[in-house]
Amino acid sequence: MTDVADLLGPHGPFAASVPGFSPREAQRRMARAVADAIAERRVLLCEAGTGIGKTFAYLVPALLSGRRVIVSTGTRHLQDQVQQHDLPAVRRALGAPASVAVLKGRSNYLCLHRYEGLERDGRLAQRAQVAELEAVRSWLPTTASGDLAEVAALGDDSPLVPRLTSTSENCLGTKCDQYAECFVVKARKRAQEADLVVINHHLLLADLVLKERGFGELLPAADAIVVDEAHQLPDLATQFFGTSVASRQVTVLHDDALAAFGADATEVGVARVLGALEPAVRTLRLALGAEVRRAGWDAVAAGPELHDALDGLATALGGFASLCAARSEAEREFEVLQGRATALVEALAPFLAAAGKPVARDDADDLSSAEASAAVPEQVLWFECFARAFVLHATPLDAAERFRSHLEAHPQAWIFTSATLAVGERFTHFAERLGLASRAVDDGDEAYDALALASPYDYAHNALLHLPTGLPDPDSPGYTEAVVRAALPLLAASRGRAFVLFTSHRALQAAAAALAGRLPHPLLVQGEMPRARLIERFRAAGDAVLLGTSSFWEGVDVKGPALSLVVIDKLPFASPGDPVMAARIAAARARGGNPFGELQLPQAVLALKQGVGRLIRDAEDTGVMMLCDPRLKSRGYGRTFLASLPPMRVTTDRAVAVEFLRTRTRLTAGVAS
């Protein structure tokens, strides 16, 4: 392990055997820090800028450590990249004998029991699903993993996928007639035997929740856990440690019950109980109001109609659970259905308890500090309404205490890495959100090690930061139209080849309307097709302009001249009206803190860093980053944002930005064509 940095150096095996590999000092420093953290069972926070090669920097010491390591990625796409590209390259270069396994959530694997049921049932809503099922049928005899990602004809958003996969709620477990051949069971067995296991954050958090509840575990015990794209973890942890009730859960429960009861579903008693579920869902949706929105529970909780609707759904689910209980001793499937209904009733309890009560005041100014702190709830109740559906959420205010308890209960090395963990060079915000700063450690020891490594790319030469002048206040009605007018000269100079990123869907739609018919380039708008297809179209066009919101601020990698301009309309502050953020702001005030400095500013800085990171994805990339928000210059906190960005030249002169783009466009025109 002491030679780990040398392996990534100019005379190491990677320089000799990996095409295109170039030694980077920052990568070597990171590898050394990861090796030390694994050896000493330490917590390491490492911000690794774009181009450092952080995947190699943690895989090399992980494979050479002689210990069991789990690598958790932010998305399944990154998980597949590590499995299919990075790990094979590292293992070849090192000649490492370590065994490796990839483990995904059960919703990625074909459930043989549900597949057979679908084949027997034979009812499919669309002709496209018939073709997709035929593709699965042809693929099944050839697969060893059962991973549906291998079926090219089956899209992630296909309605067929939920019918072909299981969930923790509907899995029959050891009583399933296909248990011996189950792809999920086989994948977990391979993971238990491997030296290095690649998972994703959802699976990591699901495992933590299972351990917390005493229901076993999904993952093998490990000496070290590497969390890549770690900036996503605090928000995901908050979701996983909470509970929710979705109308779709009840609808799927009803459909699964129809399949389980079969012909018996027409019996009077069974039909009456099953028939009560969907009307109860509709009644609750109406009681939440006609508006499509997301809001805190206190926006609706005072009405008696809501209490009655919640009680009606809980009663219908309770009757369903009793019906299934009568058959559960004979068939495992009914035991599972009973458990799902009971869990939904339990999840409804906090909402039912709060419904009909007077709305609690949120003004803590009249309370003493002790009273205010005592009045802060541990979780926030809120809801989302769609045209015909809803989701009720009980979300903890933060995941810090519970995540910290997991770290202390299972001592091992933890390496958290991402391109965006620090505000400036301080990791305090991220550390506090996961309880790392308050983690119990030995006397004289630090709670965590921190390392900030800047990107090796030449931002000073290859990128320009343009801060346009003359824009109105971001809250003014005509702001989006003003952003479009300011961006048009740069879009012309870049010949398209641009991302225009927005902080809201409303602004995106306004910009799409303003740009319609005004560009000689393809205009791609988020929502017109799945994200992956939009990116494919953008790359293939070579001169397109893509309009996107939050899902395009990260995880999108377009290298080369196809992307030469990124425009961001506003600083990405979370809406103070968001129910979870509003509750966190109130809690910070109640304990005498500064919500803006502690929560809103650092989260916005990290989000902006992600958006800015779309521009330069390779050493040869060039382009202009246009940040439109005038608050960057007019407010003191603008300096915090600017100080956290890569070291680009800054200009407020549109002509300078236009000339930069024209020059770079001429240089890359041959490549683009």
N, C-alpha and C positions, 0 to 999 in steps of 0.2 A: 504493500500500500504506500510505502514511502516513495516509490518510483512512479506513482500514478500520473503526476504532471509530466514526467519525461515521456511517457507513452504517447501523450498528445503533442509532443514537441516536434521540432523539425527533423529529428533523427529517429522518431518512434515508428511503430508499425502502421499508424494511421496515415502518416505522410507517405509511407512507402506503398500502401495497398489500397487506400480509399481514393477513388477518382475525385478530383476537385478539392480535396482536403487542403486547408491552409492552416498552419499553426497559429493560434491566437492566445496571447498571454492571459486574457481574461478567462478564457475557457480553462486554461491550466490552473489558474487561481481557484476557480470554482470547483474543479475536480479535486483539488487538494483539500478544500474546505469540506466538501461532501465526504471524502475519505475520513477526515478527522472526526466529523460528526457521527459517522457510522461506528467508528472504532471506539468512541468515547460515549456513545448513546446520548448525544447532545441534540438540542433543537437548533436548527439553522434556518434563518430567513435569508434568502438570496435573491435579490433583484438582478436579473440577467437581461440586459438590453438586446434588442433584435440583432441577430447575426453572431452572437457569442457562441452558439452551438451548445445550449444548455443540456439538450438530451444526451449527447455524448458525454458531457461533463458529469452527469450523474450515473449514466449506465456503466461507464468504465469502472469507477470505484465500487459500484454495487455488485457487478459481476466478479470482481477480484476480491471482494471482502471475505468470501468464504462463509457468509451469513445469509439467512433468508431475508429477502427484501421484497416489499410490495411497492410498485409504482402506480400511482393513481393519476389519471389524466382528466382534463376538464371535459372532454367530449369523446364520443365513440370514434369520431373521425381521427382525432389525435391518437387514440388507443390503437386504431388500425395502422396508423403511420409508424408508431413505435414498433408494433409487432412485425409489419411487413417490410419496413425499410431500415429503421435505425438499429434495432436489435440484431438482425442478420449481419449488418455491416460491422458492428462492434464485436460480435462473436467471432467473425472471420478474422478480423484484425488481431484480436487477442488470442485466438485459438482457445477460447474459454470453454471448459467442459460443463459449465453450469447448466442445469436444466431450466427451461423457461415455459411458462404457461400463460395464456390469456384467458381472463374470466370476465364475462359481461353479465348484465342483469338478465333475469330469466325471460324478459320480454323480447330478447334478441334471438332466442332459440326456439325452434319448432317444438311444440308440445304434441307428441305422438297421440296422446289420448284425445285432445281437442281436434287434431287433424282427422283422425278416424271418424269422430263424430260429425265433422263437416262433410266428409266424403259420404257418410250414410245419409245425412240430412239432404244434401244436394241442392239446397235453396241458396241461390246467390242473386243479389239485387241487380247486378250489372254484367253485361257481356264481358267487360274488361276483367272482372273478377274471375270469370270462368277461365280466361286465358292465363291469369296469374296462378290460379290453382293448378292448371295443367303444367305450368313451369315448375311449381313446387313438386308436383307428382313426378316429373322427369328427373328433378335434381335429387330427390330423397335417396335413391339407391346409391348415389355417388358420394354423398357427404359423410365425413367422419365427425365433423363438429356439430352439425345441425344449426349452424349460425345462418340465419336468413339473409344476412348481408351478402352471402354467396350467390343469391338468386337475383341476377341483374334485372329481371323483368318485374320484380316485386319492389315497389317504391316504399320508402319509410312511412309515407303518409297514406298508404293503401288501407282502405277499410277492412281488408282481408287479414291484415297482420294481427289485430287483437283477437280474431277468431282462430288464429293458428298458434297463438302463444298463450302461456299461462301467467298468472300473477300470484303473488304471495297469498292473495285472498281466495282464489279459486283452485289452487293446486291441491291435488288429492294426497300428495306425499307418499308415504310408503304403502298406502292402500291402493294406489293407482295400478291398474293392470299393466301399464307400460313402465313401471318404475325401474325394472332391470335394464331397460334400453333407453332410459331418459337421458336426453342430451345435457340437460342442466346438471344432473347427478354426475355424469361422466366428466363434465367440465370442472366441477368442483373437486372431483377426485384427482384430476390432473393438477389442479392448483395446490391441493394439499401436499402433493409429492414434489413440487417444483422448488427450485432455489430462488427463482425470481418470478413474480406474478404481476402481470399488467392488468389493472382494473380501471374503472372510472370513478369519479367522485360520488355518483349516486350509489354505487355499490359499497364504497367505503363508508358512507354515512348510514346506509341501511344496516351494515354490519355493526356499527357503533350503537344504533338504536336497539338492535336485537340483543346485544350484550347488556345494554342498560336495563332492558326489561327482563333479563334472565331467561330468554328463549333460545339460547345457544348462540351460534355465530355462523357467518357465511364464509369468512376468510380464515386462512391458516394463521397461526401465531407467527409473528415476524420479528426480526431483530431491528429492522429499519423500515420506515415508510417514507417514500418520496412523493410529495404532492406537487405535480406540475400544474401550470395554470392555477396556482394557489389563490390568486385574487378572487376567484369565483367561490371559494369554499365558505366564507362567513355567511353569505346570503343563502347558499344551499343548505348549510347546517341549520340555519334558522327555520327554513321550510321543513326539513326532515324532523326537527325536534317539535314541530307543531302537529296539529291534526286538521283535517278538512272533511267536509261532506259535499259531494258534488251530485247534481241531479243525474249526471251520466252514470254514477256508481249505482244508483237505484234502478235506472233503466237497464243496465247490463245485468244486475242481479235478477230482475224480472225475466229477461230473455234467457239467462242461464237456468232459471227455475223452470221455464216452459220446456226447455230441452230435457231437464232432469226428470220432470214429472211425465213427459211424453203424453200418451193417451189419457193418463189420469188427470191432466190439467183441465179437462172438460168437466170433471166431477163438480157438482154444485159447490161443495165446501171449499175445494181447492181453487176453483175459478173465482169465488167470492174474495178469497184472501189475496190471490194474485192480482185480481182486478182492482183492488184498493190502492195499489202502489202508484200507478201512473197518475190517477186523479189527485192524490196527495201531493205529488211532485208539482203538478200544474197549479194547485192552489197555493203552495208556498211560493212559487215563482211570481204569481200575481200579487201576493201579499208583500213582496219585496219592491213593488212599484214597476211601472211600465218602462222606466228609463234604463238604457244600457249604461252601466256605470260600475265603479268600484268605490266603496265608501266604508267608513267605520260603522260598527254595529249600532252605535248610538244614533245614527241617522234614521233608523227604522224601529228601534227596539221598544219604543214607548207605546206602540199601537196594539190593542187587544186582538186585532185580526191576525197579526203576525204570530202571537202566542198560540192562537187556535190552530193556525196552519202548521206550525212546528209540532204541536201536540198531535195533530192529525197524522203527520208523516211518521212521528215516533210510534204512534199507536199502530199504524199500518205495518211498519217494520217489525214491531213486537209480535203482531199476529202472524206475520210471515215466519218469524223465528220459531214460534210455537208450533206452526204447521210442520216445519222441517224437523223439529225436535222429535216429533212422533215417529219419524222414519229414520232418524240418524243412526240408531243402533243397528239397523239393517244395512244401510248404505252410507259409505264415507262421503259421497257427494252431497248428501243432505246435511251431514254434520258440518261440512264446509260452508254450505249456504246459510245454515243457522248462525255460524260464527260471523260471517260477513254482515248479516243483518244486525246482530247484537252489537258489533263494533260500530256500526252507523248510529244506532240508538245512543250508545255511549258518547260518540262524538257530537251528537246533537245536544247533549245535556247542558253545556255551558251557555249555548245560545238560548235554550228554553228557559234557563234560570234567569238570564238577563232580559228576556222579552217581557214586556208589560211593566217593567220597572221604570221609574223616572230617570231621565237622562242625567248622568253624573256630570257635575260642573267640571270644566277643564281649566278653570282659572285658579291656579294655586297661589296667587299673590296674597290672598287673604288668610292663608294658612301659615302656621309656624313651619319651620324647616322640618321638624320631626314629624308633624302631621302630614306635610306634603310628601315626604319620603314614604311614609306608611300608606298613603293613598295611591301610590303608583302600582298598577297591577303588574303581575309577572308576564302576562300575555295580553295581546290585543285581539279582540274579536272584530272581524270585518268580512265583507262579502263582495263578490263579483256577480253582476247580472249581465247576461247576454240575451239575444232575442228570445230564445226559448229555454235557456238553461241558466244555472246558477252554481256557484261554489261558495260555501261558507268556510272561513278560515279561522282557526285559533292559533295565532303565531306568537311565540315567545318574543319578548322585546329584544333579546340578544341571546346568542348561543355561547357566550364566554364561559359562564360557570359550568355548564354541562360539558362543553368540549374540554375545558381544563381538567375536569374530574376524570375524563377518559385518559388523558395523557398521564395523569398521576397514577391511575389504576393499572395502566399497562406501560411500564417504563421501557422505552425503546427509543431509538433515534428517529427524529422527525425532521425531514428536510422540506421546507416550503419554498418553491421557486416560481417565478413569473417575471415577465417584463415590466409588470406594474404592481409593486408592493409598497414602495416608499413614496412619501410626500416630501419633496426635496430629497434629503438623504435620511429621513427619519422613518422608522418602521413602526412607530408607536401606535398609529391608528389600526393597522392590520393586527398587530400583536394583541391589542386590547380587545378587539372583536372576537378573538379566539381564546381569550383568557390566558395568553402566554405570558403577559407581563406580570400577572399575579400568581404564576405557577410556583408551587413550593419547590425550593431547591436547597442544596447544601449551603451551609454558612460560607459566606465569602464567594459563592459562585454566582454567575449571572443566569437569568431565566432563559436567555437564548443568545445565540451568536447571530450577528447580522453582517451581511456583505452586499454592497451595492456595486455592480459592475456595469459601466457604460457600454453602449453599443460600439463596436469597432468601425462602423460605417462612417464615412466622411460627410457628416451632415453639413458642416461648415461650407463645403464646396458644392455638394450635390443637392442641397435643399435650401429653400428660401421660405421664411415665415412672413406672410403678408397680413397685416392688420389694417383693414380698410378704414378710412375715416368718413365722417358724415352720415353714418347710419343712425337711425332714431333709437330711442330706448327699446330694449327687447320686448317690453310688454305693450308697446304701442300697436294699434290695429294693423298698420301697414308694414310691419317689420319684415315679414317674409318676402313680400314683394320687393322691398328695398334690398334685401339680401340677393334676390334673383338678379335685380338690375346691376348690383355691384359685381356679381359673379360672371355675367355674360361676356364682358371683354376677356376675362381669363379663360372661359370656356372656348372662346373663339381662338385665342392664342394657343391653347393646348390641343386644338382640333379634337374636342371631345375628351376622351381618355380620362374621365373624372368620376370621382365619388362625390356626391353632395349629401351630407349626413345631417339629420335633423334630430331634435330632442323630443319631438312629438309627432304623432300621425297626422294631426290637424295641419301642422306646418308642412309636412311632406305633401299632403293632398293639395294645399294651396300652391306650393311650388310647382307641382306637376301640372296644375291648371295654367299657371303663369308661363311655363316653359313650352307648353304644347304648341307645336307649329312654329317655334322660334329657333329651333336648332337644326342645322344640316347634318345631324348625327343621330343615331338610334337613341331613344330615350327609354330607359328601363326603370320601372317603378316597383318598389317593394309591394307585394300583394298580388301582382299580376300573375305570378307563377312561384313555385317553391324556390327558396333561397339558392339551393345548389344549381338549379337551372338558370337562374338569373346570373349567377357568377359565370357559368359556362358560356352564356350568351355574351356577357361582357367581354370575356377573354377572346372569344371567337370574332367578335365585331372589330376589335382593335381601335375603335374610335367612339365608343358608346359613352353616354352619361347615365350613371346609375343613381337613383334617389333612394335613400334608405334611412331607417331609424335605428333603434338601439341594437338590433340583432346584427347589423352590419358594422358596428363600431369595433367588434373584436372577432377573432376566429376566421377572418377573411384574408386570404393570402394571394395577392395578384402581383407577380413579379414582372419586371420589364416595362417597356414603353406603353403598354395598354393602359397603365394608370400613371398619369403624370401630374394630376391635380386632385387635392382633397379639399373640399369646402365644408366647414362646420358652422352651422347657423348660430348656435348659442352655447354658452358654457353649460355643461350637462348637470345642473343642480337637480336633485330629485325634487319632485313637486311637494311642497309642504302640505298639500292637501291629500297626498297619498296616506292611507290610513295607518300603515306601519310606521312610516317616517313621522307622521304627526304624533303618534304615541311615543316614539323615541324622543322627539323634541320635547314633549311634555314631561317625560321622565327625566331628561337631562336638566330641565329647568327646576323640577321639583327637588333635585338633589343639589341645586346651586351651581350647576355647570353651565357651560357655554355651548348650546346646541349647534350654532353655526360653526364655531371653531373645532368642536369635537366630532361632529357628524357630517354636516352638510358640505363644508369646504373640502375635507379630505376625500370624501367619496366622489365629489365632482372632479377633483384633481386626478384621481386614479382613472375615472371614466374618460376624461379628456386624453390622458396618456394613451389609453387604448385606441381611441379614435385617431389620434395623430400617428400612431404606430402603423396605420394602414398604408402610409405613403411610401416609406423606404423599406423594402423587403429583401433587398439584395445589394451587394457592394456596388453594382453598376447602376442601380436605380437613381433617377433624379426627379425633381418635381417641386411644386409649390404647395405649401400648406396655408390655406386661407382661413383664418379664424375671425369670424365676423362680429363677435360680441364686443360692443364698445366698452363694456365694463372692464375688459383687460387693461385699459389705459385709464379709465375714470375712477376706478375703485382701488383701494389699497390692496385688497386681496388678489388683484390681478397679478401682482408680482409673484405671489405664491404659485399661481398656475404657470407663469412663464419660466420660473426658476426650475420647475419640474420637467420641462420639455428638453429634448435633445438640443445641443448647441448649434442652432441654425442662425443664419443671418436674418435680421428683422428689417422689414421695410413697411412704411405706411404709404408709399408711392405706388399707385396702380401701374404706372408706366414701367417702373423697375420690374414688377412682377410679370407684366406682359412680355417684356423683352427677355426675361429669364426663361419663360416658357417657350417663346418663339425660338430662342437659341437652342434650347434643349430639344425642341420638336424637330428642328432641322437636322440635328445630330443623330436623332433616332429614327428619322423618317424611313430610311432604308431598312432598318431592322423591323419596324412596324409593318411595312408593306411586304 
